[in-house]
Structures are given as C-alpha cells and as structure tokens.
Amino acid sequence: MSETENQTESSEQLNTDDIEALLNEASQSLAAATGDKESTERDVPRPFALGDLSPNSLGEAAHDVDLLGEVEMDLRIELGRTQMRLEEVLRLRAGSVVALDKLAGDPVDIYVNGRLIARGEVLVMNDNFCVRVTELVGASS
C-alpha cells in the first residue's frame, strides 16, 4: 500500500470515527435534555403509566361545575305549533284562543339554543307554571 492510500484510508477512518463520536455526544445530550436515563435497552418498550385520575377532593369537582353557572343559553318550551295568516294574527286580542297542533296533556318540547334536548309535562306549583322533564332526547347524527 502506498503512503497516499494510507493517508486517504486513515482520513476516512478519522472521519468515520469523528462522526460516530459526534453522534454519541448528540445522543447523550438529547437524553440529558429530555431526562431519559442512558440505558442499553433503549428499544425495549415500556408500559405507559397513567397518573392518578381521581379528583383530588369533592370541592374541586364542584368548582368545575361552578364555571358553568356563567354560561348563557336560550331555553324555549314549546307547547305546540299552529299556522295563521297575517290577518288572523292582527285580530288577536286579550282572551283570544289559539288552537295548537298538540292536545292537552301531550308532552311539551324543550329546546336549548334551538336544539330539541328533552320533552316534559306542564305542572302548576304555587300558582306558577313549571315543566317536569320526562324524557331526554338523544343526539341525532
């Protein structure tokens, strides 16, 4: 082997060794930055450990529900529907009777933000009208 070939082979060897050293140094720096412990079993999968998912205290769960107290929603109770011409609407006065498409005792529809969420029945309690929810309507796809 000539001297030039030896220099070329040794410079290639140095370059390969330098590259490996730099890769090892980068791997160690990355492991130190991410907090990984250097181990020979890097590629061995480890089970994922979930933390404690239970609430810390009952007061904390209640606090989360309190946040919903500030949310505004449009709630509408629909007794029934009808179609009227404009002249019929203009003739409405105090004491006028409007016929609806539901019978007395039929469930009323409960809408939140324009979406049907439940049905219920109308009650009178302490001279006030109330609605008791009797059925929750499932979400439609």
C-alpha positions in Angstrom: 0.0 0.0 0.0 1.3 3.4 -0.9 1.7 6.3 1.6 -1.1 8.3 -0.2 -3.5 5.4 0.1 -2.7 5.0 3.8 -3.4 8.8 4.4 -6.7 8.6 2.5 -7.7 5.4 4.4 -6.7 6.9 7.8 -8.5 10.2 7.0 -11.7 8.2 6.1 -11.3 6.3 9.3 -10.9 9.5 11.2 -13.9 11.0 9.6 -16.0 7.9 10.4 -14.7 7.9 14.0 -15.4 11.6 14.3 -18.9 11.2 13.0 -19.6 8.3 15.4 -18.2 10.4 18.3 -20.4 13.3 17.4 -23.5 11.1 17.1 -22.8 9.6 20.5 -22.3 13.0 22.0 -25.6 14.3 20.4 -27.5 11.2 21.7 -26.1 11.8 25.2 -27.1 15.5 25.1 -30.5 14.6 23.8 -31.0 12.1 26.6 -29.8 14.6 29.2 -32.2 17.3 27.8 -35.2 15.0 27.8 -34.4 13.4 31.2 -34.0 9.9 29.7 -31.6 7.7 31.5 -28.9 6.2 29.4 -29.5 2.5 29.0 -28.6 -0.3 26.8 -32.2 -1.4 26.5 -33.4 1.7 24.7 -35.6 0.0 22.1 -37.4 -2.2 24.7 -41.0 -0.9 25.0 -42.1 0.2 28.5 -45.7 0.2 29.6 -47.3 3.6 29.8 -48.2 4.6 33.4 -51.3 6.8 33.8 -51.3 9.1 36.8 -54.0 9.2 39.4 -57.2 10.2 37.5 -59.5 10.5 40.5 -60.4 14.0 41.6 -58.3 15.4 44.5 -61.3 16.4 46.5 -65.1 16.9 46.2 -64.7 20.7 46.4 -62.5 20.7 43.3 -65.2 18.9 41.3 -67.9 21.3 42.5 -65.6 24.2 41.5 -65.5 22.9 37.9 -69.3 22.8 37.8 -69.5 26.4 39.1 -67.8 27.6 35.9 -70.9 26.6 34.0 -73.0 29.0 36.1 -71.9 31.8 33.9 -72.8 30.2 30.6 -75.9 31.8 29.0 -78.3 29.7 27.0 -81.6 30.3 25.2 -84.2 27.9 26.7 -87.6 27.6 25.0 -90.5 25.4 26.0 -92.8 24.8 23.0 -96.5 23.9 23.9 -97.4 23.3 20.3 -97.5 25.0 16.8 -100.0 26.5 14.5 -100.1 28.3 11.2 -102.0 31.6 11.0 -102.5 34.2 8.2 -101.3 37.7 9.0 -104.9 39.0 9.2 -105.7 36.3 11.9 -102.6 37.4 13.9 -103.8 41.1 13.7 -107.2 40.1 15.1 -105.7 38.6 18.2 -106.8 40.4 21.4 -106.6 39.6 25.1 -108.6 36.5 25.7 -108.2 35.1 22.2 -107.8 31.4 21.9 -105.2 29.9 19.5 -105.6 26.2 18.6 -102.3 24.3 18.6 -101.3 21.0 17.0 -101.0 19.2 20.3 -103.6 18.0 22.7 -103.9 18.9 26.4 -101.6 16.5 28.3 -99.3 15.9 25.4 -95.6 16.4 26.3 -94.1 19.8 25.6 -90.8 20.2 23.7 -87.8 21.7 25.5 -85.2 23.4 23.3 -81.8 24.8 24.3 -80.1 27.1 21.8 -82.6 26.0 19.1 -81.9 22.3 19.6 -84.5 19.8 21.0 -83.0 18.3 24.1 -86.0 17.0 26.1 -89.7 16.6 26.5 -91.7 17.2 29.6 -95.1 17.9 31.1 -96.6 21.2 32.3 -97.4 21.4 36.0 -98.7 24.1 38.3 -96.8 24.6 41.5 -97.6 27.5 44.0 -99.6 29.3 41.3 -96.7 29.1 38.8 -96.4 27.1 35.6 -93.5 24.5 35.7 -92.2 21.9 33.4 -91.1 18.4 34.6 -88.6 16.8 32.3 -89.9 13.3 31.4 -87.7 12.3 28.5 -84.2 13.3 27.3 -83.9 13.3 23.6 -80.7 11.5 22.2 -78.3 13.3 19.9 -79.1 12.8 16.3 -76.2 12.2 13.8 
